[in-house]
Amino acid sequence: MEQGEQKLLKTGFFYSLKLKFMFYISALVGALVSFFAGCLWYSVFFGKAWQRLMGFSDEKVKTIFTPKKMILAFICEWFYAACLTGILFNTSVPFYVGAIMTAVVIIFSGIKLAIFDGKGLKVILINEGYRLLSVAIMAASFAIFLH
């Protein structure tokens, strides 16, 4: 039996409900903060450089960042946060080790895809920098609400 399961059995039903509630709150807060950080990352901080390096015109960017696509992107961000929260909660290693291992997997898989997509180093650094920031935000949310 895992340590988390033992903790639930020892503390009862209401603790279990609180834990589930905090799990969802942690994932939601992590997703919201990460999503808004991404909005800033790809607009204020690196928006023009990313657009230029990707070869996108202003008109193309307007077709990418539509409300429908932004809602879909947030839903994906929430699933990502929920999965990362679940991984961090259910691993036997300290949460920061789980976060680092997850970040390494995500970043290197992104780099591999970017290489085969023909992306340059600057685009890779912008995109993977955001992914690293995103994992850090979600891990911080986990630490605040569940650790």
Backbone hydrogen bonds, N-H to C=O, Kabsch-Sander energy under -0.5 kcal/mol:
donor,donor_aa,acceptor,acceptor_aa,energy
6,Q,2,E,-2.2
7,K,3,Q,-2.3
8,L,4,G,-2.0
9,L,5,E,-2.4
10,K,6,Q,-2.2
11,T,7,K,-1.5
12,G,8,L,-1.5
16,S,12,G,-1.6
17,L,13,F,-2.1
18,K,14,F,-2.3
19,L,15,Y,-2.8
20,K,16,S,-2.3
21,F,17,L,-2.5
22,M,18,K,-2.8
23,F,19,L,-2.1
24,Y,20,K,-2.1
25,I,21,F,-2.4
26,S,22,M,-2.8
27,A,23,F,-2.3
28,L,24,Y,-2.6
29,V,25,I,-3.1
30,G,26,S,-2.5
31,A,27,A,-2.4
32,L,28,L,-2.8
33,V,29,V,-2.7
34,S,30,G,-2.3
35,F,31,A,-2.8
36,F,32,L,-2.4
37,A,33,V,-2.3
38,G,34,S,-2.4
39,C,35,F,-2.1
40,L,36,F,-2.1
41,W,37,A,-2.9
42,Y,38,G,-2.7
43,S,40,L,-1.0
45,F,40,L,-2.4
46,F,41,W,-2.2
47,G,43,S,-0.7
50,W,46,F,-3.1
51,Q,47,G,-2.6
52,R,48,K,-2.5
53,L,49,A,-2.9
54,M,50,W,-2.2
55,G,51,Q,-0.8
55,G,52,R,-0.7
56,F,51,Q,-2.4
61,V,57,S,-2.1
62,K,58,D,-1.8
63,T,59,E,-1.2
64,I,60,K,-1.3
65,F,61,V,-2.4
66,T,64,I,-1.1
70,M,66,T,-2.4
71,I,67,P,-2.4
72,L,68,K,-2.1
73,A,69,K,-2.5
74,F,70,M,-2.2
75,I,71,I,-2.3
76,C,72,L,-2.2
77,E,73,A,-2.2
78,W,74,F,-2.5
79,F,75,I,-2.3
80,Y,76,C,-2.5
81,A,77,E,-2.5
82,A,78,W,-2.8
83,C,79,F,-2.6
84,L,80,Y,-2.6
85,T,81,A,-2.7
86,G,82,A,-2.3
87,I,83,C,-2.5
88,L,84,L,-2.8
89,F,85,T,-2.3
90,N,86,G,-1.9
91,T,87,I,-0.9
97,V,94,P,-0.9
98,G,94,P,-2.0
99,A,95,F,-2.5
100,I,96,Y,-2.2
101,M,97,V,-2.7
102,T,98,G,-2.4
103,A,99,A,-2.6
104,V,100,I,-2.4
105,V,101,M,-2.1
106,I,102,T,-2.7
107,I,103,A,-2.9
108,F,104,V,-2.5
109,S,105,V,-1.9
110,G,106,I,-2.0
111,I,107,I,-2.5
112,K,108,F,-2.2
113,L,109,S,-2.0
114,A,110,G,-2.5
115,I,111,I,-2.4
116,F,112,K,-1.8
117,D,113,L,-1.6
118,G,115,I,-1.1
119,K,114,A,-2.8
124,I,120,G,-2.2
125,L,121,L,-2.7
126,I,122,K,-2.2
127,N,123,V,-2.9
128,E,124,I,-3.0
129,G,125,L,-1.7
130,Y,126,I,-1.7
131,R,127,N,-1.9
132,L,128,E,-2.3
133,L,129,G,-2.3
134,S,130,Y,-2.9
135,V,131,R,-2.3
136,A,132,L,-2.3
137,I,133,L,-2.5
138,M,134,S,-2.5
139,A,135,V,-2.7
140,A,136,A,-2.1
141,S,137,I,-2.3
142,F,138,M,-2.2
143,A,139,A,-2.6
144,I,140,A,-2.4
145,F,141,S,-2.4
146,L,142,F,-3.0
147,H,142,F,-1.0
147,H,143,A,-0.5
